[in-house]
Amino acid sequence: MNQLLVMLFSIAFVFYIFNKVKQFRSKGPAEKRWQQTKANISLGMFVGLFGLNLLVGTRGWVETIVGLVFVGLGSINVLYGYKAYKHYRPYVLEETREQQKVQT
């Protein structure tokens, strides 16, 4: 179980870096915010899975408390990131359509 969690939070961290790079390379302001929200979701997954890993391999009460805090913060980050993702998606679609009209 521990190896699976380590692999999953490593993948989440790679997705975070990937989305941050895409954010810096994006041209439009709405697309930048959209990429930022995807990076926030990935970071929330990383923190939450890291906390879950602490809870699975608990050795003491300090690790349990820190694990619970990390799971809570990660969950909140994913929730608000998803809400922001849904909010910015229509603006990104509109921005993309406008860029396609300009190019043709």
Steps between C-alpha positions, in 0.01 A plus 500: 500500500784737584667456160170571324449824695858608437454436128168688494625810681812499282278500191291783649817704555609440139158619379539809719832586335357424155203733553721776644719488189189512281376799703818695430485413130133596459423821315150603609412615852205262536709207384772591752246497783354173372842335496562637848183335629607168350836539673319574829296182463818300443667663800196420714516139388870491587447643850195281566669180388810588700280541807326172426842335478579637846173358633558154354847465649418662832761467771374760745242762575702783340501322163128437532424866565731620221349242263147614581595864447662418164199296386269786600708768327539285190126434483418869535754588231354243260143614569567870445728425207222302332251782558744750347564258212129492419482880533784577257423232240238703304735798487779283362269359232395852403861619496597205279219573254610865478860398435388262224296778335802731505722238341263436208 
